[in-house]
């Protein structure tokens, strides 16, 4: 486990070294509806892959991250994390409890 509490580090996620690509979703910016759809897909986990990772602030092109990451405004991180937790608790049944970590 790395310093952020994730089972793998962000660099490995960005380069697809430790996780299959169908378990990764890159979002250029904060879009609650798009994140909710991805959270639902990962929560359903039809292929028993163990969920997935959503990286916000990273644009994707042809399924791969555009590097370097654009990032998001650091002032919005706390509110985004709260919204993600709210989506898991209020917009999904049964409630889903995602792990949110800024990197």
LINWO-V394153 format. One line per field, one symbol per residue. ss: DSSP state (~ for helix, > for strand, _ for the rest). phi: phi as a letter, one per 40 degrees, with the letter a starting at -180 (. if undefined). A space follows every 50 residues. Layout:
ss=???
phi=???
This chain:
ss=_________~~~~~~_____~~~>>>>____~~~~~~~~~~~~~______ __>>>>___>>__>>________~~~~~~~~~~~~~~~~~__________ ___
phi=.cccgccbccdcccbgcbbcccbbbbbcacbdccccdcdcccccfdcfcg gabbbchbcbbfgbccbcccgbcdccdcccdccccccccbbbbcdbbccb acb
